[in-house]
Amino acid sequence: MLLDRVPPAGYPDEVDPFGSWLRRFRLSLGGGTWLADRRDDKPASLWIKGLVDGARDRLGDDEVLALLSADGLFVASADWECYDGDIRQRVDVDSVLVSADRSGDLARALQSATDHQDYRLPTTESDEDETDGDGWRIRGWLRPGDPERGIDRHDPWAAGLSPRIPAPGKQARSLLGVGPDAQERAWCDADGTLQLRADVWSDGEENDRDLLHDRGRRLLARRLALDGLMRRTGLHLLLEVQLQVDRVETRYNRYRDSEKFDAVNVTRYVVLRPGDEPEAAPRRPRARRGARRRTRPGAVE
């Protein structure tokens, strides 16, 4: 064969340069499924009202818990962005399994952090940041990997859809007793009952910054499935919910005078325990401005 006589050129640390090159000319998802076949309808009611007109630095308990509910299922993992004109809202939801006796303490500690970018949680199986020692267990349960798009990246009907589909990892699938359909849209148990559902949507290419497109993905789960996962592992689920709201610059608004816009960047933590309602960690209290003194100077000896 030609490859036996003339080894392909590649980067020094590349294990299979020919395979890497060949994958660019194959379908992204494999199994004969095109990205456009996996493209779902965009969910309704993703836009969070009131943040632009009102409280910019808030994401209350009711709002964050509402974000974690969709179609009667629980949002176990998600990232999406949607637009209203040139205003963008981005939501990220990550979930990890944590020590049952310390889940509440961890949620409150993380919620009180000054900068939530100073750390990261291990959201996928075999994540290098997993912790198991000194009484602490913090581990991911979702499938790792971020595959590149193949030849169907040129398909206009794919609309810039990402080939990364949110799904449970191998160990989590075994514990849940679920398997996927051909397109990994539905995950059912042995009885055929839906336990998890993966939605992936996109309205256009992400590199077209002059035309703003909604896009996203999320993994929805039955609450009973998540309770079963927690009981079998002896751990609780900790969810990190991040909301960002900002104004995106395009050629259409670049030179337009506009009023000042204060960006929103909020992070909330929620603990999920088997059989209990989700519990949002209390937010750090805001400092009072110009608080008046209750005692006159010199009044106390």
C-alpha positions as CSV (number, residue, x, y, z in Angstrom):
1,M,0.0,0.0,0.0
2,L,1.0,3.6,-0.6
3,L,0.8,4.4,3.1
4,D,3.3,1.6,3.9
5,R,5.8,3.1,1.4
6,V,5.2,6.8,2.0
7,P,4.1,7.7,5.6
8,P,1.8,10.6,5.7
9,A,3.1,13.9,7.1
10,G,1.7,15.2,10.3
11,Y,2.4,16.9,13.6
12,P,4.9,15.1,15.9
13,D,2.3,14.3,18.5
14,E,-0.4,13.2,16.0
15,V,-1.2,9.5,16.4
16,D,-3.1,9.0,13.1
17,P,-2.5,11.9,10.7
18,F,-4.1,10.1,7.8
19,G,-7.2,9.2,9.8
20,S,-7.5,12.8,11.0
21,W,-7.3,14.0,7.4
22,L,-9.8,11.5,6.3
23,R,-12.3,12.3,9.0
24,R,-12.7,15.8,7.5
25,F,-14.3,14.1,4.4
26,R,-16.7,11.9,6.4
27,L,-20.0,12.8,8.0
28,S,-19.7,14.3,11.5
29,L,-21.9,11.9,13.4
30,G,-21.3,8.6,11.6
31,G,-23.8,6.0,10.9
32,G,-25.0,7.8,7.8
33,T,-26.6,10.6,9.9
34,W,-26.1,14.1,8.5
35,L,-25.9,17.1,10.9
36,A,-29.1,18.4,9.3
37,D,-30.8,15.2,10.2
38,R,-30.0,15.8,13.9
39,R,-31.1,19.4,13.9
40,D,-34.0,19.9,16.2
41,D,-36.6,22.6,16.4
42,K,-35.6,25.5,18.6
43,P,-37.3,25.3,22.0
44,A,-39.8,28.0,22.8
45,S,-39.5,30.5,25.7
46,L,-35.7,30.5,26.1
47,W,-35.5,34.3,26.5
48,I,-35.5,35.4,30.1
49,K,-37.7,38.5,30.4
50,G,-37.1,41.4,32.7
51,L,-33.3,41.3,32.8
52,V,-32.7,44.1,30.3
53,D,-35.4,46.4,31.7
54,G,-35.0,45.6,35.4
55,A,-32.7,43.9,37.8
56,R,-29.5,43.3,35.9
57,D,-27.5,41.6,38.7
58,R,-30.1,39.2,39.8
59,L,-31.2,35.6,39.0
60,G,-33.6,34.8,41.9
61,D,-34.4,31.4,43.2
62,D,-37.6,31.2,41.2
63,E,-35.9,32.2,38.0
64,V,-33.0,29.8,38.3
65,L,-35.3,26.9,39.1
66,A,-37.5,27.8,36.2
67,L,-34.4,27.6,33.9
68,L,-33.9,24.0,35.1
69,S,-37.4,22.8,34.0
70,A,-38.5,22.1,30.4
71,D,-41.3,20.0,29.0
72,G,-41.8,18.3,32.4
73,L,-38.2,17.2,32.4
74,F,-35.1,18.5,34.4
75,V,-32.3,20.3,32.6
76,A,-29.2,18.3,33.5
77,S,-26.8,20.0,31.1
78,A,-27.2,22.8,28.6
79,D,-25.6,25.7,26.8
80,W,-27.5,28.0,24.6
81,E,-27.6,31.6,23.4
82,C,-30.5,33.6,22.0
83,Y,-30.9,37.2,20.7
84,D,-33.3,40.0,20.9
85,G,-31.9,42.5,18.4
86,D,-28.3,42.8,19.3
87,I,-28.8,41.8,22.9
88,R,-27.5,38.3,23.6
89,Q,-28.5,36.0,26.5
90,R,-26.2,33.0,27.1
91,V,-27.1,30.2,29.6
92,D,-24.8,27.4,30.7
93,V,-25.9,24.6,32.9
94,D,-23.4,22.0,34.2
95,S,-24.0,19.2,36.7
96,V,-21.6,17.1,38.8
97,L,-21.9,14.4,41.3
98,V,-20.7,15.4,44.8
99,S,-20.4,13.9,48.3
100,A,-23.9,13.6,49.7
101,D,-22.9,14.8,53.2
102,R,-21.2,18.0,51.8
103,S,-23.3,18.9,48.9
104,G,-25.0,21.9,50.6
105,D,-21.7,23.1,52.1
106,L,-20.0,23.0,48.7
107,A,-22.9,24.8,47.0
108,R,-22.8,27.6,49.6
109,A,-19.0,27.9,49.4
110,L,-19.0,28.2,45.6
111,Q,-21.9,30.6,45.7
112,S,-20.0,32.9,48.0
113,A,-16.9,33.0,45.8
114,T,-15.7,36.4,44.6
115,D,-14.8,35.2,41.1
116,H,-16.5,32.1,39.7
117,Q,-13.8,31.9,37.0
118,D,-11.1,31.0,39.5
119,Y,-12.2,27.3,39.4
120,R,-13.9,24.7,37.3
121,L,-16.0,21.7,38.0
122,P,-15.3,18.2,36.4
123,T,-18.5,17.8,34.3
124,T,-17.5,14.8,32.2
125,E,-16.4,11.2,33.1
126,S,-12.7,10.8,33.6
127,D,-12.2,14.5,33.9
128,E,-8.7,15.3,35.2
129,D,-10.1,17.6,37.8
130,E,-12.2,14.9,39.5
131,T,-11.7,14.6,43.3
132,D,-11.8,11.5,45.4
133,G,-10.1,11.8,48.8
134,D,-10.2,13.4,52.2
135,G,-13.9,12.9,52.4
136,W,-14.6,14.6,49.2
137,R,-16.0,13.1,46.0
138,I,-16.6,15.4,43.0
139,R,-17.0,13.6,39.6
140,G,-18.6,14.2,36.2
141,W,-21.1,11.9,34.7
142,L,-21.5,13.2,31.1
143,R,-19.8,11.9,28.0
144,P,-16.5,13.6,27.3
145,G,-15.2,14.7,23.9
146,D,-15.8,17.6,21.5
147,P,-15.7,16.1,17.9
148,E,-15.0,18.3,14.9
149,R,-17.4,18.7,12.1
150,G,-16.9,16.6,9.0
151,I,-17.8,17.1,5.4
152,D,-21.3,18.1,6.2
153,R,-20.0,21.3,7.7
154,H,-20.5,22.6,4.2
155,D,-24.2,21.6,4.2
156,P,-26.3,24.8,4.5
157,W,-29.2,22.9,6.0
158,A,-26.9,22.0,9.0
159,A,-26.9,25.8,9.9
160,G,-23.7,25.5,11.8
161,L,-24.9,22.8,14.1
162,S,-22.3,21.3,16.4
163,P,-21.7,17.5,16.3
164,R,-21.3,17.4,20.1
165,I,-24.5,15.9,21.5
166,P,-25.0,16.1,25.3
167,A,-25.2,12.5,26.6
168,P,-24.5,10.5,29.7
169,G,-21.1,8.9,30.0
170,K,-20.5,5.1,29.8
171,Q,-20.7,4.6,33.6
172,A,-23.8,6.7,33.9
173,R,-25.5,4.8,31.1
174,S,-24.8,1.6,32.8
175,L,-26.1,2.8,36.2
176,L,-29.2,4.3,34.5
177,G,-29.8,1.2,32.3
178,V,-30.5,3.3,29.2
179,G,-29.5,3.2,25.6
180,P,-29.9,5.7,22.7
181,D,-31.8,5.7,19.5
182,A,-30.0,5.9,16.2
183,Q,-29.6,9.7,16.4
184,E,-29.0,9.9,20.2
185,R,-32.1,12.0,20.5
186,A,-33.9,9.8,23.0
187,W,-32.4,7.6,25.8
188,C,-34.8,4.8,26.9
189,D,-34.6,2.0,29.5
190,A,-35.2,-1.7,28.8
191,D,-39.0,-1.1,28.8
192,G,-38.7,1.6,26.2
193,T,-39.6,4.4,28.6
194,L,-37.9,7.7,27.8
195,Q,-35.4,8.6,30.5
196,L,-33.3,11.3,28.9
197,R,-33.7,13.5,25.8
198,A,-31.0,15.5,23.9
199,D,-32.0,18.6,22.0
200,V,-29.6,20.4,19.6
201,W,-30.6,23.4,17.5
202,S,-29.0,26.2,15.4
203,D,-30.3,29.0,13.2
204,G,-27.1,29.7,11.3
205,E,-23.3,29.6,11.2
206,E,-21.6,30.8,14.4
207,N,-18.8,32.6,12.5
208,D,-21.3,34.9,10.8
209,R,-21.1,37.7,13.4
210,D,-23.1,40.2,11.3
211,L,-26.2,38.0,11.4
212,L,-27.0,36.8,14.9
213,H,-28.4,33.3,15.2
214,D,-29.9,31.4,18.2
215,R,-28.2,28.1,18.9
216,G,-27.8,25.6,21.7
217,R,-28.0,22.1,23.1
218,R,-29.4,20.6,26.3
219,L,-29.8,17.2,28.0
220,L,-33.2,16.8,29.7
221,A,-33.8,14.0,32.2
222,R,-36.7,12.5,34.1
223,R,-36.4,13.4,37.7
224,L,-36.8,9.7,38.6
225,A,-33.8,8.9,36.4
226,L,-31.6,11.5,38.2
227,D,-32.8,10.2,41.6
228,G,-31.8,6.7,40.5
229,L,-28.4,7.9,39.5
230,M,-27.9,9.6,42.8
231,R,-29.0,6.6,44.8
232,R,-26.8,4.2,43.0
233,T,-23.7,6.3,43.4
234,G,-24.5,7.5,46.9
235,L,-23.9,11.1,45.7
236,H,-25.9,14.3,45.1
237,L,-26.1,16.4,42.0
238,L,-24.7,19.9,42.1
239,L,-25.7,22.2,39.3
240,E,-23.9,25.4,38.2
241,V,-26.1,27.8,36.3
242,Q,-24.5,30.7,34.5
243,L,-26.3,33.6,32.8
244,Q,-24.6,36.2,30.7
245,V,-26.3,39.1,29.0
246,D,-24.4,41.5,26.7
247,R,-24.6,43.5,23.5
248,V,-23.0,42.1,20.4
249,E,-21.3,44.4,18.0
250,T,-22.1,43.9,14.3
251,R,-21.5,46.0,11.2
252,Y,-25.1,47.2,11.5
253,N,-24.7,48.8,15.0
254,R,-21.0,49.5,15.1
255,Y,-21.3,53.2,14.4
256,R,-24.7,53.7,15.8
257,D,-25.0,55.8,19.0
258,S,-26.7,53.8,21.6
259,E,-27.4,54.1,25.3
260,K,-25.0,52.6,27.8
261,F,-25.6,48.9,28.4
262,D,-24.6,47.2,31.6
263,A,-23.7,43.5,31.0
264,V,-25.0,40.8,33.2
265,N,-22.9,38.0,34.5
266,V,-24.6,35.8,37.2
267,T,-23.7,32.4,38.6
268,R,-26.1,30.3,40.8
269,Y,-25.7,26.9,42.4
270,V,-28.5,24.4,43.0
271,V,-28.3,21.1,44.9
272,L,-30.4,18.1,43.9
273,R,-31.1,15.4,46.4
274,P,-33.0,12.1,45.8
275,G,-36.7,12.7,46.4
276,D,-36.3,16.3,47.4
277,E,-37.1,19.6,45.7
278,P,-34.1,21.4,44.1
279,E,-32.4,23.8,46.6
280,A,-30.8,27.0,45.4
281,A,-27.8,28.1,47.5
282,P,-28.4,31.5,49.0
283,R,-26.7,34.4,47.2
284,R,-24.0,36.5,48.8
285,P,-25.7,39.5,50.4
286,R,-25.0,42.8,48.7
287,A,-23.2,45.5,50.6
288,R,-25.5,48.3,51.8
289,R,-24.7,51.7,50.4
290,G,-24.5,54.6,52.8
291,A,-25.9,52.8,55.8
292,R,-26.8,55.2,58.6
293,R,-25.3,54.7,62.0
294,R,-27.8,53.6,64.7
295,T,-25.7,55.0,67.6
296,R,-24.5,58.5,68.0
297,P,-20.7,58.9,68.5
298,G,-19.9,58.9,72.2
299,A,-23.2,57.5,73.2
300,V,-21.7,54.2,74.3
301,E,-19.2,54.2,77.2
